[in-house]
Amino acid sequence: MTYKSLFSRALSAAPGRLHFAAHSHHLWPDASFEAQQQTWLDANLHADHKWDLVFGQVIPEAQAHVAAELALPSPDSIVFSSNTHDFLLRLFSGVETKPVRILATDGEFHSFRRQAERWEEVGAAVITRVPLAPFDTFADRFIAEASRGGYDWIVVSQVFFRTGGLFDRIEELAALARPEGPWVLIDGYHGFMATPTDLSAVADRVFYVSGGYKYAMSGEGVCFLHAPPGFCPRPVVTGWFAEFGDLSGPPGGVQYRSDGGRFWGATFDCTPLYRFNAVRRTLDQQGLDTAAIAAHARDLATTFQQAVQAGQAGVLSQAEILNPVEGDAPRARFLALRHPDAQARCAGLRAANIVTDVRDDVIRFGFGLYQDAEDVDRLIAACRSL
């Protein structure tokens, strides 16, 4: 099955390229191009009243799409920003006791990793990091440490960006969460629209942060936070958009919305929301939900994995597959292969106009709707010729 017609503009922009980095920079569907134009048209048509349209139609539609994707009870728990780092800062600021005691892992993405190290340097945080390796015992070790108590904030990825390992015990963390602490934050950047995700059982106890740059196919600038009611009601880092709506707070103090809007920042570019809405509408029209897209990607990944395991992918057949495809189990939308020459292999493929990406000694191959079986065959042949 091929869905390349949905990506005709992106594919024709570089017709000789094979792009197997859908987990890193997902190509954009044609619908996003038209949405980008619509943003300009609406901004100039509505001029001073543009934000009435944005908050009256564009944002509610985007909230509804996210809520439906994650099985959330209400779209009002969703708030948007241009990046997930904004939400890290606002959540951190809402912890009243300092230093903030944080439980995390040694495999979180750099938006948290770097900021956390800086908080440590200035004494603003004390951080315990549970190693990912060995991964077969990671979840047990992480849950055990979280259960010991003494933490204000627990941070963990749904899918780990480097290895593709999946953390599937969110409900056990949610059972520990309390409005007074700890707060649980799930980084869903490699989970949202990559694998079906149902937060209905934990939506009242966990924060979930993600964005549209990867599997939502919407580009930069459309990140979101799901905020459970009653948790972090008054973040110290706050923008003026958080003071519109039904407000609450101490008499004479700064007032906040009681829904997810308490995490709003300030003026932002709404173009990414237009792209996100357009992409979601297109997927609905095509009858493509996340389960169907994940199944398409799994089939492609399986073909490539079988070639690696059968010795048909050249030197990459000597690599260790860190997150092999195993039946229909929920998984990352990429294969992570550890090899001492991963950097050189990635460069060799790029010289052949095949885009992958590499993290240290791990080369990653991401799969998506704009690839088909023929593309995977070409990828295998290119790997064999390295």
Salt bridges, closest charged atoms under 4 A:
ASP52 OD2 - HIS49 ND1 3.49
GLU61 OE2 - HIS65 NE2 3.10
GLU61 OE2 - ARG281 NE 2.77
GLU69 OE1 - ARG280 NH1 2.77
ASP86 OD2 - ARG90 NH2 3.63
GLU117 OE1 - ARG113 NH1 3.35
GLU120 OE1 - ARG129 NH2 2.74
GLU121 OE1 - ARG118 NH1 2.93
ASP140 OD1 - ARG169 NH1 2.43
GLU145 OE2 - ARG148 NE 3.39
ASP152 OD1 - ARG101 NH2 2.82
GLU172 OE2 - ARG169 NE 2.73
ASP204 OD1 - ARG205 NE 3.03
ASP259 OD2 - ARG257 NH2 2.92
GLU320 OE1 - ARG338 NH1 3.43
ASP341 OD2 - ARG345 NH2 3.51
ASP357 OD1 - HIS23 NE2 2.68
ASP357 OD2 - ARG359 NE 3.98
ASP357 OD2 - ARG364 NH2 2.51
ASP360 OD2 - ARG162 NE 3.35
ASP361 OD1 - ARG162 NH2 2.68
ASP361 OD2 - ARG338 NE 3.73
ASP372 OD2 - LYS4 NZ 3.49
ASP375 OD2 - LYS4 NZ 2.98
